[in-house]
C-alpha cells in the first residue's frame, strides 16, 4: 500500500486549501490509506517538504493547492532525484486560483473529482521543463509553462487582486496590463536551429496547454511528446490586443498574423532592448531579466491523472 505525504497550501484558492483538510483526512481514513499531512508556512516550503518526504520514503506526494503548490512540488521531486534521495509519484487536488497545471495534465479541478482520480490511480510519465536565468541562475523546474512579457505582467497584476479569484481576476489583470505593458522589448529568440529578432509583446513557452485560468496558449501541446510549444506575439496596438483575446480563449490564435508558433526542445530568449518580466507556472522568475534559457527534460515524473477513457 502506498504511503502518501499530503502537502496543503492553506492560503490557496482564498482559503480553500485549509477548508479542505478535514474532508481529505476523512476520505483517507475511510480508505484506510497510510498518510502524513502538513501545511506550508512560507514560499518554497512545499519544495522543502517534498524533498524531505521523498527521503523519508513516501511513495506519493499529494499537493493540495494551485499552480504555485504544484510548481514547488515539482521542484522538490526533481531536486530529490538529482540529490539521489529517491523518487515518488505526484498527485494534485486542484483547489487554487487558476489550476492551469491541473487542467493541462488532465487532473480535474475540485476536491471531490480530484479524490476520485486519486482513487483510480492512473499514472502518466510526464515531461518537465527547466528554466535558467533571471532570479534563478541555478535554474528552476516547471510543469506547465514559462511566460515572458505581457502574460507575466498579467500574472503579477492578478496576484494583487485579492478581491477576485479564478479566471475573472486574470481578465481584469489583462485590462490593467494594457496600460502598464504595451511597448514590447526587442528580443532575440533562439530555438533548436532557428534564431530571429523582433519586438515581442509576449513569449509563451509551454509544456502544458493553458495559462491564466482560461487562455489556451498551446491547445495542442502534450506533456509526453518531448517538445515545448512556443507562442510568440509581435508588437501590436492595444486595440489589437483586445481583438486577440477571444482567439486565445478559443485556442485558434495561430490563425492570426501577429502570432508565431513553433516547437522546440530548447529555447533561449535574450533582451536586446528593454527587459524581460517572466514567470514559471505563475511563480515570478524575474521582473527585469536579461536572458532566459529553457529546456525540456523528457519523461521525468510519474503523475496521477485521468486515463484517456476518463478524459472523454
N, C-alpha and C positions, 0 to 999 in steps of 0.2 A: 504494500500500500504506500503511495507517495506521501511524503512529508511536505506540507505547504508552509511557506512563510508569507503571511499576508501583510503588505505594507500599505497603510492608509494615509492619504493626504487629507487631513481633517478640514482644510480650507477649500478643497476643490469643489467646483460647482456651487459656490456660495454656501458651503457647509454641508453639501450633500454627502461628501465623504464621511464626515463624522456621524451624520444621522444614519448611515448605512451599517455601522459597526454591529449593532445588536442583531440585526437581521442576518448578517453574514455569520456571526457566531452561532446563531440558532440553526442556520442551514447546515453548517459544518458539523455541529453537534448531532443533528438529526441523521446525517450520513455516516456518523462515527469516523470522520476523517481526522487524521493527525495534523494539527496546525499550531503555529505560533502567530501572534498578531501584534503589530506595533504601529504607532502613529509617528509620522515625520514631524520634526520640530523646526527645521530650517532648510534653506536651499542646499541641495546636494546630499541631504541626509538619506534620501531613498537610495542613492548610488552607494553610499557607505554601508547602509543596512543590507543591501543586496550582496555586496562582496562578503560581508561577514556571514550572511546566511548561506551562501554557496560554500564557504569554508567550513561551516558547521554541519554541512551535509543535507540541507534542504533540497528536495527534488524539483519543486515548483516555486517560483517567486511570483506571487499574485499581487499586482498593483491595483489599488482602489483610488481612482482619481481620473485625471485627464491627460492631455498630451505631455505636460511637464513631468508628471509622475512616470509616464511610460518612457520618456527620454532618459530620465535618471536611472531607471531600472535597466534599460538597455546598456547604458554606460557601465553600471555596476557589473552586469553579466560579462560584458566584453573585457573589462579590466580584470575581473576574477579569472577569466580564461587566460588572459595574457600573463597573469602572475602565476599561473599554474595551480590556482586554488581549487579548480574543478569547474563543472558546468551544471546548469539547471535549466529547466524549461521556464517559459514566461507565460503568464496569463494576465488578463486585464478585466476589471469590472469598470466600465466606462461611465463615470458619473461627473465628468469635468465640464468645462465651458464649451469647447469645440469638438472634442473627441475625434479629431481628424485621423490620428493614428489608428484608432479602433475601426473607424469606417473603412479606411484603406486596407486594413488587414483582415477584414471580414469578422470583426468582433462586434456583436450587436450592442447598441447603447442601452443603458438602464440596468438596474440591479437584477431584476428577475430574469431577463433574457440572457444576461451575462452568466448568471449561475447555471442556467440550463446548458449553455455552451461548455462551461467548465465541467459539468457532469458528463457530457458526451465525450470529452477529452480527445477530440480530433486534433492532430498536430501537423503543422507545416513547418518546414525548414525555410527560414526567410533570409533574404539579403539584408545587409546593414551598411549604412554609409558612414564615412569618416571625413570630417572637415578639419583643416588645419589653417590657422591664421586668426586675425582679429584679436580678441581677448583670450584665445586658446591656441597659442603657438605649439603647445604639446598635443593638440588635437582633441576633438570631441566627436563622439559617435551620435548617429541619428537613425531613426527608423522611418520617418515619413518624408521629410524634405527640408531643404535649405531655401530660404527666401532672401533675396538681395534687392534692396531698393524699396520701391513703393509698398510691396506687401509686407516687408519688415516693419516699416513705419506704421502701417495699418495695425500690425500686431502690437506694437508699442502703445499706440493710442487706445486700442481695445482694452488693454490691461488697466488703463486709467478710468474706464467707465464702470465704476463699482456699482452703479445703479442699474446696469444692464448685464445680461449674460447670454451665452449662446450666440447663434447667428445674428440676431439683431445688433449685438454690440459691435460685431465686425462691419455691418452695413453702416452704422453711424460713424465708425472709425474711418471707413473709406471716404465718406463725405468730408470729415475733418482733414484727412491726409491730402485731399485735392488742393487745399490751401497751404499745406505745410511742405509738400514734397512734389513739385511739378517740373523741376528743372533736372533733367537726367544727367548723371555723370558720364563722362566719356570713359568707356571701359574697353579693355581687350579681353576677349573670351576665347580661350583655347580649349579644345576638347578632342581627345584622341589625335587624329591627324589634321584637324582643321583649326584655323585661327582667324579672327577678324576683329576690327574695332568699330564701335558705334556708340552713340549716346543711348544708353539702355535705361529706360524708366524702371524696368523690373526684370530680374533674372531668377526664375524658379528652377530648382534642381531637385527632382522628385524621385523618391523610391516608392512612395505611395501615390494616391490619386488626388486627394483633396486637401485644401488649406482653408483657414478662416471659417470653418463651420459649414461651408456650402459652395466654395469656389473650386471647381473641378480643374485644377491646374494641369493634371496629366490623366485624363479619363481612361486611357488605355494602358496605363502603367501596371506592371506586375512586380511584386516583391520577390519573385523567384526566377526572373529572366536574366539576371546578371548585368542589367543595364540601368543607368539613370536616365530619366526623361527630362529634357530641358524645355522650358517655355520662356521665351525672351520677348519683351515688349519694347519696341523702339520708342524714342521720344515722340509723344503726341500731345495734342492740346487737352485742356481739362474737359472740354466738351466731348472729345473723342474717347477719353477715359470712361465717361459715363455711358457712352454707347457700347463700349466693350463689356461692361459689367454683365448684361444678360447672356452674352456669349460664354463668359467664364462660368456662369451659373449652369448653363446647359452643357458645357464642355466642348463646344464647337468653335472655340476661339482660333483654332489653326486655320480656319477659312478666312480670317481677316488679315488684311495686308500688313498691319504693323507687327504681326506676330511671327516669330521664328520658332520652329520646334526642331528638336534633334534628339538623338540618343547617344549615350557615351558611357564609358567605364570610368573616365577620369576627366575632370573639368577644372580649369584654373580661371579665376576672374580677377583682373587687375585694374585698379582705378588709375587712369592716366590723368584725368582732370576731375576733381571732386573726390568724394569719399564713398565708402560702402557701408551703409547700415545693413545689418544682416541678422537672421535668426536661424536656429536649428530646432525644428519641431516646436516652434513658438518660444523657445528659450533664447535670450539675447546672446548673440555671438560678438557683436561689436556695434557701435554707433557711428564710428568714423574709421572704418577699416580701410586698409590699402590693398590687401591681396588675400584671396581665399583659394585653397586647393581642396577639391572634393573628389573622393574616390569611392568606388563601390567594392564591398567585400562580400563575395557570394556565399550563400548558404551558411550563415553564422549561428542563428538562434532557433531553437525549437519553440514555436508559438502555438498556444492553444487557441483555436479559432473554429469558425464554422467549416464544415466539409462542403464540397461542391454541391452536394444534394441539398444541404440546408440553405445555401445561398439562393436557390431558385425560388 
